[in-house]
Amino acid sequence: MSLGDVTPFHRFARVYDLVMPGERGNQTAVALSSADRDVERVLDVGGGTGRISRNLPVDEPVVVDAARGMLEQARSHGLDCVQGDAGTLPVPDDSVDAVVVVDALHHMADATAVFEEAHRVLRPGGVLVVREFDPTTVRGRALVAVEHLVGFESRFWAPETLAEQLRDAGLDAAVLESGFGYTVTGTKRERE
Protein backbone atom coordinates (compact mmCIF):
# COMPACT_ATOMS: atom_id res chain seq x y z
CA MET A 1 0.00 0.00 0.00
CA SER A 2 1.16 3.51 -0.50
CA LEU A 3 1.89 5.20 2.81
CA GLY A 4 -1.11 7.49 2.28
CA ASP A 5 -3.46 4.50 2.02
CA VAL A 6 -2.34 2.64 5.18
CA THR A 7 -3.80 4.94 7.87
CA PRO A 8 -7.43 4.82 6.65
CA PHE A 9 -7.29 1.01 6.52
CA HIS A 10 -5.88 0.87 10.04
CA ARG A 11 -8.79 3.02 11.28
CA PHE A 12 -11.43 1.25 9.17
CA ALA A 13 -10.38 -2.28 10.20
CA ARG A 14 -13.10 -2.97 12.78
CA VAL A 15 -15.92 -2.47 10.26
CA TYR A 16 -14.12 -3.58 7.09
CA ASP A 17 -15.74 -7.03 6.92
CA LEU A 18 -19.18 -5.52 7.44
CA VAL A 19 -18.98 -3.21 4.43
CA MET A 20 -16.78 -5.15 2.00
CA PRO A 21 -18.51 -7.81 -0.05
CA GLY A 22 -17.19 -11.36 0.11
CA GLU A 23 -15.75 -13.10 -2.90
CA ARG A 24 -18.35 -14.59 -5.27
CA GLY A 25 -17.66 -18.24 -6.10
CA ASN A 26 -14.26 -18.21 -4.39
CA GLN A 27 -12.40 -17.29 -7.59
CA THR A 28 -9.12 -17.00 -5.72
CA ALA A 29 -9.24 -20.63 -4.61
CA VAL A 30 -10.05 -21.69 -8.18
CA ALA A 31 -7.12 -19.64 -9.52
CA LEU A 32 -4.73 -21.44 -7.16
CA SER A 33 -5.14 -24.49 -9.40
CA SER A 34 -2.90 -22.65 -11.91
CA ALA A 35 0.07 -23.67 -9.77
CA ASP A 36 2.30 -26.48 -11.02
CA ARG A 37 2.62 -27.78 -7.46
CA ASP A 38 0.45 -28.55 -4.46
CA VAL A 39 -0.53 -25.36 -2.67
CA GLU A 40 -0.20 -25.45 1.10
CA ARG A 41 1.56 -22.23 2.16
CA VAL A 42 -0.04 -19.03 0.83
CA LEU A 43 0.84 -15.39 1.44
CA ASP A 44 -2.27 -13.20 1.33
CA VAL A 45 -0.51 -9.91 0.51
CA GLY A 46 -2.50 -6.81 1.36
CA GLY A 47 -4.83 -9.35 2.95
CA GLY A 48 -6.24 -6.99 5.54
CA THR A 49 -8.67 -8.78 7.85
CA GLY A 50 -8.01 -12.12 6.16
CA ARG A 51 -11.40 -12.26 4.44
CA ILE A 52 -9.84 -14.15 1.52
CA SER A 53 -7.50 -16.35 3.62
CA ARG A 54 -10.41 -17.55 5.73
CA ASN A 55 -11.96 -19.14 2.63
CA LEU A 56 -8.88 -20.66 1.00
CA PRO A 57 -8.62 -24.46 1.04
CA VAL A 58 -5.01 -24.41 2.26
CA ASP A 59 -3.24 -25.43 5.45
CA GLU A 60 -0.98 -22.42 5.94
CA PRO A 61 -2.41 -19.03 4.93
CA VAL A 62 -0.39 -16.06 6.19
CA VAL A 63 -1.81 -12.54 5.96
CA VAL A 64 0.73 -9.81 5.14
CA ASP A 65 -0.47 -6.23 5.47
CA ALA A 66 0.98 -2.82 6.33
CA ALA A 67 -2.05 -1.73 8.40
CA ARG A 68 -1.75 -2.89 12.00
CA GLY A 69 -5.50 -2.61 12.63
CA MET A 70 -6.30 -4.94 9.76
CA LEU A 71 -3.86 -7.53 11.10
CA GLU A 72 -5.44 -7.31 14.55
CA GLN A 73 -8.75 -8.28 12.96
CA ALA A 74 -7.13 -11.10 10.97
CA ARG A 75 -5.53 -12.46 14.16
CA SER A 76 -8.94 -12.40 15.85
CA HIS A 77 -10.01 -14.92 13.18
CA GLY A 78 -7.11 -17.21 14.13
CA LEU A 79 -4.91 -16.37 11.15
CA ASP A 80 -1.12 -16.11 11.14
CA CYS A 81 -0.10 -12.55 10.29
CA VAL A 82 2.98 -10.53 9.46
CA GLN A 83 3.09 -6.75 9.27
CA GLY A 84 5.04 -5.81 6.20
CA ASP A 85 5.32 -4.06 2.88
CA ALA A 86 4.28 -5.88 -0.30
CA GLY A 87 7.36 -4.57 -2.07
CA THR A 88 9.75 -6.14 0.46
CA LEU A 89 8.05 -9.30 1.69
CA PRO A 90 9.41 -10.51 5.05
CA VAL A 91 9.84 -14.15 3.99
CA PRO A 92 12.75 -16.17 2.54
CA ASP A 93 13.32 -16.97 -1.15
CA ASP A 94 11.41 -19.96 -2.57
CA SER A 95 9.35 -20.38 0.61
CA VAL A 96 5.67 -20.26 -0.42
CA ASP A 97 3.44 -22.11 -2.88
CA ALA A 98 1.24 -19.13 -3.74
CA VAL A 99 0.91 -15.40 -3.29
CA VAL A 100 -2.53 -13.84 -3.56
CA VAL A 101 -3.30 -10.13 -3.90
CA VAL A 102 -7.06 -9.59 -3.90
CA ASP A 103 -8.62 -6.14 -4.32
CA ALA A 104 -5.46 -4.53 -2.96
CA LEU A 105 -2.86 -4.06 -5.70
CA HIS A 106 -4.31 -0.67 -6.65
CA HIS A 107 -3.33 0.58 -3.17
CA MET A 108 0.29 -0.59 -3.44
CA ALA A 109 2.87 2.04 -4.35
CA ASP A 110 5.07 -0.11 -6.63
CA ALA A 111 3.36 -2.96 -8.48
CA THR A 112 6.64 -3.94 -10.17
CA ALA A 113 8.27 -4.49 -6.77
CA VAL A 114 5.25 -6.56 -5.67
CA PHE A 115 5.58 -8.85 -8.70
CA GLU A 116 9.35 -9.18 -8.32
CA GLU A 117 8.92 -10.05 -4.64
CA ALA A 118 6.24 -12.61 -5.49
CA HIS A 119 8.65 -14.21 -7.98
CA ARG A 120 11.38 -14.25 -5.32
CA VAL A 121 9.31 -15.89 -2.58
CA LEU A 122 7.45 -18.41 -4.77
CA ARG A 123 8.74 -21.94 -4.98
CA PRO A 124 9.17 -23.20 -8.55
CA GLY A 125 5.72 -24.14 -9.80
CA GLY A 126 4.08 -21.67 -7.41
CA VAL A 127 1.52 -19.12 -8.53
CA LEU A 128 0.76 -15.44 -8.01
CA VAL A 129 -2.99 -14.72 -8.14
CA VAL A 130 -4.07 -11.10 -8.61
CA ARG A 131 -7.74 -10.12 -8.48
CA GLU A 132 -8.36 -6.50 -9.42
CA PHE A 133 -10.77 -4.09 -11.07
CA ASP A 134 -10.63 -3.10 -14.75
CA PRO A 135 -10.52 0.69 -15.14
CA THR A 136 -11.61 0.41 -18.78
CA THR A 137 -15.12 -0.76 -17.81
CA VAL A 138 -17.93 1.63 -16.87
CA ARG A 139 -17.96 0.40 -13.27
CA GLY A 140 -14.16 0.53 -13.24
CA ARG A 141 -14.08 4.17 -14.29
CA ALA A 142 -16.58 4.96 -11.53
CA LEU A 143 -14.47 3.11 -8.95
CA VAL A 144 -11.34 5.01 -10.00
CA ALA A 145 -13.19 8.31 -9.62
CA VAL A 146 -14.54 7.40 -6.16
CA GLU A 147 -11.16 6.14 -4.90
CA HIS A 148 -9.47 9.37 -5.96
CA LEU A 149 -12.34 11.49 -4.61
CA VAL A 150 -11.92 10.02 -1.12
CA GLY A 151 -8.18 10.62 -1.26
CA PHE A 152 -6.70 7.22 -2.12
CA GLU A 153 -3.66 7.21 -4.41
CA SER A 154 -5.04 4.16 -6.24
CA ARG A 155 -3.69 3.00 -9.58
CA PHE A 156 -5.55 0.46 -11.72
CA TRP A 157 -4.57 -1.61 -14.78
CA ALA A 158 -6.47 -3.42 -17.52
CA PRO A 159 -6.07 -7.23 -17.33
CA GLU A 160 -3.70 -7.60 -20.30
CA THR A 161 -1.51 -4.74 -19.06
CA LEU A 162 -1.23 -6.44 -15.68
CA ALA A 163 -0.47 -9.80 -17.32
CA GLU A 164 2.35 -8.17 -19.28
CA GLN A 165 3.83 -6.78 -16.05
CA LEU A 166 3.78 -10.29 -14.53
CA ARG A 167 5.61 -11.60 -17.62
CA ASP A 168 8.20 -8.83 -17.21
CA ALA A 169 8.76 -10.10 -13.64
CA GLY A 170 9.55 -13.57 -15.00
CA LEU A 171 6.17 -15.23 -14.42
CA ASP A 172 4.13 -17.19 -16.97
CA ALA A 173 1.00 -15.01 -16.97
CA ALA A 174 -2.59 -15.71 -17.97
CA VAL A 175 -5.85 -13.77 -17.73
CA LEU A 176 -8.32 -16.22 -16.17
CA GLU A 177 -11.31 -13.93 -15.86
CA SER A 178 -12.18 -10.59 -17.47
CA GLY A 179 -14.75 -7.92 -16.68
CA PHE A 180 -15.09 -5.32 -13.93
CA GLY A 181 -13.51 -7.75 -11.48
CA TYR A 182 -10.81 -9.82 -13.16
CA THR A 183 -8.19 -12.45 -12.32
CA VAL A 184 -4.64 -12.68 -13.62
CA THR A 185 -2.21 -15.43 -12.60
CA GLY A 186 1.55 -15.72 -12.92
CA THR A 187 3.21 -19.10 -12.48
CA LYS A 188 6.86 -19.41 -11.57
CA ARG A 189 8.17 -22.12 -13.88
CA GLU A 190 10.71 -24.74 -12.85
CA ARG A 191 14.31 -23.71 -13.39
CA GLU A 192 15.90 -25.26 -16.45
Buried (B, 14 or more C-beta within 10 A) or exposed (E): BBEEBBEBBBEBBEEBBEEEEEBEEBBBBEBBEBBBBEBEBBBBBBBBBBBBBBEBEBEBBBBBBBBEBBBBBBBEBEBBBBEBBBBEBEBEEEBBBBBBBBBBBBBBBBBEBBBBBBBBBBBEBBBBBBBBBBBEBEEBEEBBEEBEEEEBBBBBBBBBEBBBBBBEBBBBBBBBBBEBBBBBBBBBEEEE
